[in-house]
Amino acid sequence: MAVSKTRSVLKAGIRKTDPTALSIWLAVLFFAVTMTFLVGVFADSFDRFIANNFSRLIAYASVPLSLYFMTRSAIRSQPNPFGRRLQYCIDAFLGLTLSGLVLMYSLFIARIPQWRDHHIPDTWGEGVFMGMMFTFAMSMCLIVAIINGRYYRLEKVRLMQVRVWLIALTAISGGVYFFVKILLVLSLVWSPLGSSWMVELSKFLLVLTALLWAVAFFSNRVYSQAFSGLGSVTGWWIYRDLNRLSVLLDRLCPRITLPDHHPDFRQFLSKPEFYLYRAIIHIMDGKIMLEDILEHGSGVQMTVTWNHEDYELAEQINQALKNVPVEEDFWPIVHRYQHASRRLTPLINNNVPQRAEV
């Protein structure tokens, strides 16, 4: 599948129009090659026909190539003043790593009767062979994490922020995994580094990195659906805060709109923005009326029904609401009024009956 998709990408001329996408697909291709040559039955059959343990050279060389193209796509897609210089550095690093792997294979790995899958190398030749790949992979993960961490602060779209954050987290998890693998290789020097808990930690980090990788590269449709569902659930708690403030305003000001229908949780999930919009309109109407009464002396006939506590309550609510700006988009206004409601929580708890809450 990876080979077929990469061929179609190359035929479409994406190399010139979108080199970043090409790098990503090449990374996927070499990752698929790695996983293919790590399958024991296939690797053994391949080695019998080609060369002893040659499948291990392909697998261990494909990991740096996959991470190299992933890192190159990150450098090209994110604003980085040192991108060109950094690209030259990782090009040289890749060349040295691949050359070292070929050399160590020729001198040591090809002469091993049969490669044994293991976390701790049996010989120094195996240790150097594994360590070179792990070192390059850890370095690439670190670069990807740093680049995406910097870009996260520049990204304004929430969906893309989450994706960039997940890619950075995946790179960090992968970097820690390869660091643990380097420590296992160094157990040839100091045996405590090869303890069983280190081996289990490396297995856990490998699974975690694979899961994060899959989640980080979900399609935008999946992210949009997840955001929509999560936004509806969190919107319910926002609506509860706004409704408590609305009930408090109802005590002080007569309604100038139709009575609100207070939905239950299931009803709210069907039209969350509609109910939030109604709550915000009600609060803004009450805010304007309080300002007219307290600052301009209007509504004299109504104010005579207020007692001293009502005047103090109205003053505190007016003070909390008058500084909330209205020249913003919908969601910033919603969050600002929610924060205002939370600041007024002690007043609400003392003046709003529990049955009036959602």
N, C-alpha and C positions, 0 to 999 in steps of 0.2 A: 504493500500500500504506500509506504513512504517513498519507494523508488518511483512508482507510477506517478504520485503527486509531484515529486521533484521534476520528473521529465516534463510533465504538463506545464509546470511553472516556467521551466527553461524555454519550452517552445513558445510560450506566450510572450516572450521578450521581457520578462519582469526583471531581468538582470540590469537593464538600463533604466526602466521606469521606477522600480521599487527594490533597490538592492537590500534594504533591511528585511523585507519579506523573504527574499531569496536566502539570506543568511539564516533566518529562522527555519526554513524548510531544510536547508543543508544540516543544521543542527539536529533536526528531527531524524533525518536520514541516517546520520552517523550514530545517533542513539539507537536506532533500530538495528543497525549493523552490530553494535555492541551486544545488545540483548540476544541477537541471533547466534552469535559465535560464543555466547556463554551457555547455550543449551548443550548439555553434555553429549548426547547421542550425535547431534549434528557436528559438534566440534571434533569428536573422536573420528567420525567418518571422513571429515575434511582433512584431518591431519594424516590419516593413512594414505590419502591420495596425493597430497601436496608436499607437506614437510612436517617433521615432528614438532608438535606444540605451536605450529604456525597460527592456529586459530587464536591462541593467546596473544600473539603479537598484534593480530588484527583487532581483537577486542580491546586490548590496552591502548592501542594507537587511536581507536575510534572515540574513546572517551575524551582525550584532549581535543580532538577535532570537533566533536559535538559542542563542547564547552567553549572552544575558540570561536565558532560561528555564533553561538549565543551571546558571547561577550562582544563580538564585533557588531551584532545587531543592536545591543544596548548602547554602545558608543555612538553609533550612527543616529539612533533615534532620539537620544537625549542631548540637550545643549551642554557641550563640554568644551571649554577653551583649550584643553590639553588633549583633545581627541586624537588628532593626527600623530602627535608624539607617542601617546599611549598605544595607538595601533601599531606603530613601528616596534615598540617594546614587546608587545605580545606576539607579533610575527616572529621576532627573533627567539623569544622564549619557546614558541611552538616548534620552530626548527630545531633548537637544541634538544628539546624533549623527545621529538620523534627520532632524531639521530641517535640519542642515547638509548632509546628503546630498541632500535634496530641493532645497535652495537651489543647491548646486553643480551639480546636474543641470540645473536650469532655466537657470542662467547660462552654463554651459560644455558639459557633457556632451551635452545635447540638440542642440547646434549642431555637434558633430563629425560630419563626413559619415558615417564608419563607425568603430566602436570596433575598435581593434586590440589583440589579446591580447598583452600585453607586461609584463615585470617592471619596467621603468623607464618612468615616464610621459614623454610627449612635451611636455606643457605644465604650467604651474603649476596650471591648473584641474583637470587630471587628477590631479596630485600631491596637491592638497588633498582631492579627492574620495576617493582611495585612502587617504591618510594618516589621515583621520578614522575610517574603518572599521577600519584596522589598529590604531590607538591604542585604540579601544574594545575590540576583540577581545583585545589584549594585556593590558589591565587586567582583563578578566573571567577570563582564564586565570590570571593572578596570584592573584586572589581565590580561585578554586576550588582552586588548589594550596595556598594557605595554610590554608584551611578544612580540607581533607582531611589536610594534614600535622598539624594539631592533633588532628584526630579519630583519626588513626592511633594516637596514644599512649593513647587511651582505649579503643579497641576490643580485646577480649580473644579473640574468635574468630579463629583463624588464617586461615580462608578469607576472612573479611571484611577482615582486615588486608591480605591480598594484593590484594583488589579495591580497597580505599581507596588503597593504595600505587600501584597501576597508574593509577587515576584522577588522582592527584596528578602522577605522572610524565607522563601524557598532557597535563595542563594545562601543565606546565613546558615540554614539547616544543612545544606549541602557542604558548605565550607567546614562546619563543625564535624560533619561525618568524615570528610577526608582528613581532617586534622587528627581525629581519633585513629583512623587507619594508619597515619604516619607514626603515631605513638605505638601502635601494634607492631609495625615494622621495626621500630627502635627497641622493641623487647629483645631483639638479638643482642643488644648491648646491656640492657637492664631488664631482667626477667619480670619484675613486678608489673611492668607496662603491659604484659601479655596476660593479665589476670582475666578470669572468666567474666567478671562484670564489665570489663572494657569491651570484650567481644559482644556481650549482650547489648551494651550501649550502642555499638556500631550498627547492630541489626535494627535496633529501634530507630536510630537516626536515618537509616536507609529507607525504612518504611515511611517515616514521617516526611522525608524529602520527596518521595514518590507521590504521596498523597497531596502535598502542597503543590507540587508541579502540576498535577492533574487539575486541581481547583483553580490555580492561577491562570490557566489557559482555557477555562470554560468560555463558551461563546458569550457575546454581549447579551443575547436573548436570555440566557440562564441568569446572568447577573441582574438584568432588568426585572425578571420575575421574582428573584430573591429579594431585591430591593423593594419591590412593590409590596410583597407580603410582609416584610419586616417593617416597612413604613406604615402599613395599616395597623399593625399591632402596637407600635410605639405611638401612633397617632391617637389611639384610644386613651392612653395615659395623658397625652397632651389635652385631649378633649375633656377629660375629667377635671384637670386643673382649670381650664377655661370655663367650664360649666359652673364650678364653685364660685368663681368670680362673678359670673353672670347672675347667679342667684343672689349674691350679696348686693349687686347693683339694683336688682329688682326690688329689694327692700327699700331702697332710697329713692328710686326714680320710677315714674310710671312708664310702661312700655309704649313705644311709638311704632312697634312692629307687631306682627302676628305672634302669638305664643309659640315658643319653640316646642318641637317634638323631641323629647329626650330618648334617643335610641338605646337599645341594649347592645351588647358587644357584637352579636351577629349582624344586627341591622347596621351598625356603624361600619363594619368591614365592607359592606356592599357599596357605600358611598362615603368614604372617610373625608375627602376634601370638601364635600358638600356640607357636612355637619360642622366641620371646623370653620368653614366660611361663614355659616350662620352664627356661630358663637362669636367670631371676631366682629361681625357687623353689630351684634347686640352689645358687645363690650364697648365698641367705638361710639355707638349712640349714647350709651350711658356715660361715657367719659365726657362727651360734648355737653350733655345736660348738666352734669356736675359742675363743669367749668362755668356755664352760664349762671347757675344758681349762686355759686360761691364767689365768683369774681365779678359778675355783672349785675347781681341782685335781681335777676329775673325769676319768675316762678314764685312770687311772694305768697300766693294762696297755698302753694304746696308746702312751702317751708314751715308754715305754722304748725304742721303736723309732726315736725321733727322735734325731738327732745334734745337735751344737751348732749347725750351720748351719740345721738344720730349726727349732730353737727361735727363732733370730733371724728366720728367714723368717716363721714363724707370728706373731711379735710385730709385725713390720712390716705384715703383711696385716691383722691384727686392729686395729691402730691406724688403718689406712686405711678399714676398713669399719665400725667401731663408731659413727662419727659420721654415717653415712648414715641419714637418717630413713626410717621405714617407714609413717608415718601420712600418706601422700599418695596421689594417684591413680597409675594404672599407668605412664603415660608419664613423669612426673617421676621416679619410682623408676628406671625404665629408664635415663634419662639420667644420673642420679646415680651409678648403679653403673658405667655406661660411663666416666664421668669418673674414678671410683675405679680402674678397670682401667687407664686410660691413665696415671694417676699411678704405677701399679705396673709400668709397661712395662719398666723396667730389670730388675726382679726376674723378670718373666715371661720375658724374653728369655734370662736366664741359667739358668732352671730348667725351662722348658717345651720339650721337643723340637719341632722344626719340624714333624714329621709329626703331632704332636698337634693342630696348628691346623687350622681349617676350610680 
